[in-house]
Amino acid sequence: MMNLIMMPNATGAHLGGWRHPDAWTDTVMNLGHVVEAAQIAERGKFDAVFLADGNAVREMDKPALFAANFPSARPAGFEPATVLSAVAMKTEKIGLVATTTTSYDEPYSVARRFASIDHISNGRAGWNVVTSQYAGDALNYSRDENFGRDERYDRAEEFVEVVKGLWDSWDEDAFPQDKATGQYLDPGKVHTLNHKGTHFSVKGPLNIARPPQGHPLIFMAGQSDRGRELAAKQADAMFGAGDSMESCQRAYADIKSRMAKYGRAPDELRFIPGISIFVGRTEKEADDFYRELQDLISPTLGVHYLSKIVDRDLTQFDLDEELPEVPATVKSGTSLRTYVIEMARREKLTIRQTYQRVVPALGSPVVKGTPAQVADKLEEWYRGKACDGFMISNPVMPRALLNFVGMVVPELQKRGLFRKDYEGDTLRQRMGLPTPASRYTSQGGLAAE
Ligand SMILES: Cc1cc2nc3c(=O)[nH]c(=O)nc-3n(C[C@H](O)[C@H](O)[C@H](O)COP(=O)(O)O)c2cc1C
C-alpha cells in the first residue's frame, strides 16, 4: 500500500502560492490552519503530516534576498514538536512527524520530546532527523560556524543511537501501579543506558515510560552518502529529492541495497520522495492553476531564489544567459543545489529557464493534470519501484490539499493503491513497519542505581 505524507507548509509550497487568491490570507502563526490542514489530510487517510524546520531566520545577511522572502522559507513559523502536540488533540489517526536537528540539541531532550508526543497521540509520533546544513543555525547555538558534513553525521549517528537507547529505558510493564501492595514501579524493569561516547555522555534512564510505538518513527532526508548510510541503518522512512522517476528509481535501489548489512529487510524502510501536484477537474483547469502561480513569481524573486539555491549572486547577469559558474559545494552544499546545477548544465538552461523549472515546486518533480492523469503518474512511480509513497507538497493551501483529497485520493483508492480506511493502532502499523523490540529483551536488565 502506498504511503502519503502531507506537508502543511504554511500558505503553500509554491514560491508564489501565498499570493494566490485562494491561499489563507492571515499569518502563518495560526494554529487553526495547521489543525485544519491535518484534519483534511486525515479525511484523505494520509499516513502523516510532516513539518520541516530550521533554527534561524535565513538570508538576513543578503538584504535583497531577504526582502524577497516568502512564507515557506520559514522566516516565521511554529516549533514543529510543540505545534504537533496541539494537533494531536484535534486528530485521531494521522501520524505527526516533526523535524529536530541533531547538531543543535541534546539526545536526552529529543528522546523526551518525541516520547511525549508518542504518548500524547497514542502512538503517532515521528522524528525527522536532520543535521542542519544551514550555516547560520550555528550562530544561535553558541558556535561561530556550522559543523562540517562528516562531523554533523558523526554526531547524528551517535545521537540517534542514544535516543533509541533512552526509549528502551523502561519495559512496557514497568509501572504496575498496584494500590493494594503500594508498588508503583518495578525496579527490575528499568534500564540505565550509561552512554559515554565521542560527542555525548548520557547516563539515563529516560524519565518517560516506554513510548506506545516502542520507538517513534525515524524519518531522514539526508541525500549524501553519509546521509543514506545512516538512513539505511536507522531510519523507518526516508524522504527523497529526485527530479525524475529514473533518479528516484536509482535512489530507491541504492537505499534498499544498503540495508542488508545492518540486518534489515528492504521493506523496513519506506522511501518517500517529495512531489508537487497541480490537479484540476480538467487539464485546462490544472494548466490554468499552474500558470496563475507562475505569474505570481516576479523575475527579481526568481533570480534571488535561484541565487539562494546555487549560493551565488546571479542578479548581475542577463537572465537569458546560461547559468554561470558557481563555486563547488562547500559545507552548506545541498542536494537541491547539486541537482539544479547539474540540470542547468546538462540542458544548457539560461538563468530564467532554470528558475522557472525549479521554482514551481521548489525543486521537487511536478505532476499536473486531471485526477486520472495524476493517479497514472503516481501509480507508475509506485509500481516502477521509484518509491513507496509520496510526500505531497501543496502549491496553495488549503486549495491544493482539498483538491488532492477530493479528487486524487478516491482515484488511488479505486485502483487499490491506497487505503480506504485506517487500520492498525499506531503510525508504525499503518505504515506497515515493524515495532522494534527493546534492546533489553532478556529478563531484568540493568537495575536502576
Ligand atoms: C523532503 C526533504 C525535507 C527536508 N527537511 C529538512 C528540514 O526540515 N530541516 C533541515 O534542516 N533539512 C531538511 N532537509 C535537508 C536534509 O536533511 C539534508 O540536509 C539535505 O538533503 C542534504 O543532505 P546531506 O545533509 O546528506 O548533505 C530536507 C530534505 C528533503 C529532501
The ligand as an SDF file (V2000), in Angstrom:
LIG
                    3D

 31 33  0  0  0  0  0  0  0  0999 V2000
   11.9390   16.3010    1.6800 C   0  0  0  0  0  0  0  0  0  0  0  0
   13.0680   16.8940    2.4460 C   0  0  0  0  0  0  0  0  0  0  0  0
   12.8040   17.5380    3.6400 C   0  0  0  0  0  0  0  0  0  0  0  0
   13.8390   18.1220    4.3770 C   0  0  0  0  0  0  0  0  0  0  0  0
   13.5400   18.7700    5.5320 N   0  0  0  0  0  0  0  0  0  0  0  0
   14.5280   19.4110    6.2070 C   0  0  0  0  0  0  0  0  0  0  0  0
   14.2310   20.1630    7.3680 C   0  0  0  0  0  0  0  0  0  0  0  0
   13.0910   20.2530    7.7900 O   0  0  0  0  0  0  0  0  0  0  0  0
   15.2480   20.7840    8.0210 N   0  0  0  0  0  0  0  0  0  0  0  0
   16.5550   20.6960    7.5920 C   0  0  0  0  0  0  0  0  0  0  0  0
   17.4300   21.2580    8.2390 O   0  0  0  0  0  0  0  0  0  0  0  0
   16.8610   19.9840    6.4850 N   0  0  0  0  0  0  0  0  0  0  0  0
   15.8810   19.3630    5.7820 C   0  0  0  0  0  0  0  0  0  0  0  0
   16.1800   18.6780    4.6390 N   0  0  0  0  0  0  0  0  0  0  0  0
   17.5890   18.6080    4.2180 C   0  0  0  0  0  0  0  0  0  0  0  0
   18.1910   17.2720    4.5560 C   0  0  0  0  0  0  0  0  0  0  0  0
   18.0480   16.9600    5.9280 O   0  0  0  0  0  0  0  0  0  0  0  0
   19.6700   17.2130    4.1720 C   0  0  0  0  0  0  0  0  0  0  0  0
   20.4380   18.0540    4.9710 O   0  0  0  0  0  0  0  0  0  0  0  0
   19.8710   17.5880    2.7330 C   0  0  0  0  0  0  0  0  0  0  0  0
   19.0600   16.7840    1.9200 O   0  0  0  0  0  0  0  0  0  0  0  0
   21.3410   17.4620    2.3080 C   0  0  0  0  0  0  0  0  0  0  0  0
   21.8060   16.1620    2.5150 O   0  0  0  0  0  0  0  0  0  0  0  0
   23.1060   15.9070    3.3320 P   0  0  0  0  0  0  0  0  0  0  0  0
   22.9020   16.5690    4.6660 O   0  0  0  0  0  0  0  0  0  0  0  0
   23.2190   14.4240    3.4600 O   0  0  0  0  0  0  0  0  0  0  0  0
   24.1800   16.5510    2.5690 O   0  0  0  0  0  0  0  0  0  0  0  0
   15.1730   18.0650    3.9010 C   0  0  0  0  0  0  0  0  0  0  0  0
   15.4250   17.4060    2.6940 C   0  0  0  0  0  0  0  0  0  0  0  0
   14.4100   16.8310    1.9690 C   0  0  0  0  0  0  0  0  0  0  0  0
   14.7420   16.1430    0.6940 C   0  0  0  0  0  0  0  0  0  0  0  0
  1  2  1  0
  2  3  1  0
  2 30  2  0
  3  4  2  0
  4  5  1  0
  4 28  1  0
  5  6  2  0
  6  7  1  0
  6 13  1  0
  7  8  2  0
  7  9  1  0
  9 10  1  0
 10 11  2  0
 10 12  1  0
 12 13  2  0
 13 14  1  0
 14 15  1  0
 14 28  1  0
 15 16  1  0
 16 17  1  0
 16 18  1  0
 18 19  1  0
 18 20  1  0
 20 21  1  0
 20 22  1  0
 22 23  1  0
 23 24  1  0
 24 25  2  0
 24 26  1  0
 24 27  1  0
 28 29  2  0
 29 30  1  0
 30 31  1  0
M  END
$$$$
